[in-house]
Amino acid sequence: MPKSEIRQQIERLREEINQHNMQYYVLDDPLVTDQYYDQQMRELQALEAAHPEFASPLSPTSRVGGEVSKQFATVTHEAAMLSLENAFDEAEMLAFNKKLSDLLGIDSPLQFSAEPKLDGLAVSLLYRNGELVRAATRGDGQSGENITPNVRTIKAVALKLIGKQLPELLEVRGEVYLPLAGFNALNESQRQNNAKLFANPRNAAAGSLRQLDSTITASRPLSFCSYGIAQLEGIEMPDTQYAQMQLVKALGLPISPYIQQLESIQACFEYYRQIAAARDSLPFEIDGVVYKLNVLKLQKKAGFVSRAPRWAIAWKFPAQEVMTRLLDVEFQVGRTGALTPVARLEAVEVGGVIVSNATLHNMDEIRRKDIRIGDTVIVRRAGDVIPEVVAAVLKDRQPEFELPQMPALCPVCQSPVVQQEGQAAYRCSAGLICAAQRKEAIKHFSARKAMDIDGLGDKLVEQLVDLGLIDSVAGLYALSLEQLSGLERMASKSAQNLLDALEHSKQTTLQRFIYALGIREVGEATALSLANHFRELAAIQQADQETLMQVGDVGPVVAANIVAFFAQEENQKIIQSLLDAGISWPPIAAPDALDLALKGFTYVITGTLENYSRQQAAELLASKGAKVSSSVSAKTTAVIAGDKPGSKVDKALKLGVTILDERTFEELVK
Ligand code: 9MJ
């Protein structure tokens, strides 16, 4: 191929890849599959490698990092990088609105541009003639650090602007952040490498961005969202905040998909409620909502106070991370006997609720974080996950503070605590003799995905065990109306309901029954595989380790757990008495008779179906040989969508995956 053609091919590929980046990161609407994108990228890499004379710092292949700095150079900001004033309630928002109205001499409602407040790091991006020439941190607001090589590795940051008319100069301000999925993956890999854990996505983003070696930054899935224009030359400045952001988007930089123009401070209240309600389901962390006076002329008129504009405010959510004191560490005994350290804290409000207990996960995690009793600690409660202690505040550490110790005896039954070789967990050695393990085993047995015993809550199970009314799951089916009616907060109506629910639960499936037994590491999926493979409980009970390992997802450890479970005489007795009580399930047909019409197909179920729980729908599909997955990909056969389906349907639409309604689903499994 002649050189000119190669050059053209390289340029064509660069342009195409830039366009796909725009579709993916800015418009959230990819037009091609990841596979196609990767293939274009590899083709470009190969051409560039063979023709180094055409290398360019603007090529999308140049995002892998590689530059290593000794230290960051200082950048003086042409326009100061300001921070935001905070508000915490409607009264403070009203005060902000009134102050602005008074200052501007306007009595009609003020218009605002609003967007969620991302919890990351503010950066400035400078483009000359459409090319990214500099990226800097905020620093003290007057001058920051030049982090251009690092920011160039962030795929959401355009190396080249797109569009017909490019500005001679553009300085965009925005937030670099780490989406939650990336944060969790990063901490998981830190854990595996025995490296320091990041306390939250913000710290992880900061640590990733301030790396002298940009290949490290390149390996972290950082993202970027623009929130303002600081300088613009060569095209006319739009006259509202909102229009500014639309221009930034048109030039190929991501902006918040949630940005809205609001007509009054009352509309700001409504917007806050909407974003607060969506907070836990967003794929990134936000810590509030930012409101900016929409009309630029009015922004100018309002001006600044020392470090923040008068025309903007951040209405912050209740903090998800707070400091408190670690009073003590106690150990909770779980279903399998594993002892989990639980922090007893001086009560404190986190994310809007009072927290006095938080998990410390396990002893390795305590050592890794170096958390000692008496420490001031940072407690975090994000979304609906259990509150956790993420770090100790070392400046308050006293020499007498000590690391918590794993007790030698189980705190519930006083049996010895043992650590099996090669396992992190410490366990109570008593098995079902331990009241804690018995309680947890019964809770698991009655759970929705197991025997689904309606009305048998945790508190009730604890009462039943503490009063000695039952000592294993088998005892459940021997409970009488008199016994139940005598319990705390149990009217005779609810006692009868519980007996009915117990009776109802006896008609089950082999899969549910196996799962309900609570064999270590046998989850729902493994239980289903076992049921389909062996078809009879007795066959599973008699199988040896090797036979069990013939089942798809059963490895040597799980197989050993199953053998050990059925070998215990106590467990055999319990199973027999459950069967004697009348628990039964429909027979599973032999594979050749089995109707596996949907074998090889993969479905995703989303939203609320009218006549089936998602679990039931999944079981029906699985009974026909289909695979049921929780996430949509190009490999998904179809998405079954009920009411309020959410983002999985959006993704399916984007990928061109078929969407089926409940009626069609019924046809399918009939
Ligand atoms: C964040 N963090 O999302 C601003 N921000 O505006 C948004 N921060 C900001 N705007 C001026 N959306 C200074 C900071």
Residues whose N, C-alpha, C, O or C-beta is under 5 A from the ligand:
A	BS01	9MJ	L82 S83 L84 E115 P116 K117 L118 E175 Y227 V290
